[in-house]
């Protein structure tokens, strides 16, 4: 019971050794050879991969929480980098709106009020961008990580119409899949976007594979296995019998 076990750095050292000189690929080749000799896989056959989920250490946010929390995180980082610059920009209303974590239970309940809140946050973000782009603003503030996250989230969640008015993007279409984008369909606009960009004809948010869902972990993604699980985080792949070419 008193044995502390192995130190966590052992796994990191093992991973570093496996990454050297293509050792991981060579080990995979040996494993596949042994599996083929045992009759568990066919030579030149196919193998399907599956994934298991890894949770991110972040709170799951809806879209309105996301934009508010993203702006709050950017303001906090800017304040830590240059409090005097931020103090000139932040109003009492901003302090009330972004002075504490943005949570669902503190947001408006009615649909129209929620949409208006999202647009208000969007306009606040645009005001911040204009201030950051001013000639007298230190360039280092524009390079802060949370400022870049803010920029990406605003591109993904808002758009400008033909009158340069800020608009809230529509939700993803349930049947829209990146893998189907180049397949002819009967009910999809011909101008569908590719490579994860929102469709400009419908101004919808991008696919989950590229959509930022938390400013506190911009690499985390929303994922789901239909009828089984939904999570925010990552996927790790593991082999399963049947559909990807076997490396032999």
Residue, then its C-alpha position, 0 to 999 in steps of 0.5 A: x500500500x505504501x508503494x508510490x508506483x512509477x513516476x508519470x515521467x516514465x510514460x513520457x520517456x517511453x513515448x519519446x523513445x517510440x517517436x525516434x527513428x520511426x520505431x512506432x511504425x516498425x513495431x506496428x509492422x512486427x505486430x501485424x506480421x505476428x497477427x497475420x501468422x496467427x491467422x487473426x488478420x489477412x495479408x493485404x486485407x483491410x482493418x477498420x479503426x475505432x476511437x474511444x473518447x477522452x474528456x477535456x477538463x472544461x465545462x461544456x458550454x452552449x453557443x451563447x455561453x461560449x461567446x460570452x466566456x471567450x470574450x471574458x477570457x480575452x479581457x482577463x488576459x489583456x488585463x494581465x498583460x496591460x491593465x491600463x490599456x484595458x481599463x480605458x476600454x472596459x465600461x461599467x456594463x462590460x464589468x457587469x457582463x464579463x466580470x465573472x464566468x458566463x453561465x447558462x443560469x445567468x443568461x436570458x431565458x426567452x429566445x429573442x432575448x438570448x439572440x439579442x444577448x449574443x449580438x450584444x456580446x458580438x458587438x462588444x467583441x467587434x469593439x475590442x477588435x477595433x481597439x486592438x487594431x488601433x495604431x497606438x495599441x501595442x502589437x503584443x496585445x494582438x498576439x495574445x493566445x486568447x485574442x487569437x481564440x476570440x478571433x476564431x470564435x467570432x469568425x465561427x459564430x458570427x457573420x457580416x451581411x451585405x450591410x456590414x451588420x453583425x449577424x448570429x450564425x445558424x446552427x449546423x444542419x443535422x444531415x450536413x456531414x463533411x464526408x458527404x460534401x462532394x457527394x451529389x444530393x437532391x436538397x443541398x445548395x450547389x455552393x456548399x463550402x468545403x474544408x470545414x468552412x461555414x456555407x456562405x449561402x446559409x451562414x451556419x456554424x462549421x462542423x464539429x471537427x473545427x468548431x472551438x467549443x471552449x476558450x479554455x481548451x481551443x483544441x477540444x471538440x464536441x464528439x458523439x457516438x450516435x446512441x452511445x455517448x456525447x462528450x467534449x474532448x478528444x478521440x484516441x483511435x484503436x484498431x477494430x476488424x474490417x475497413x482500412x488497408x492493412x500495412x502489409 
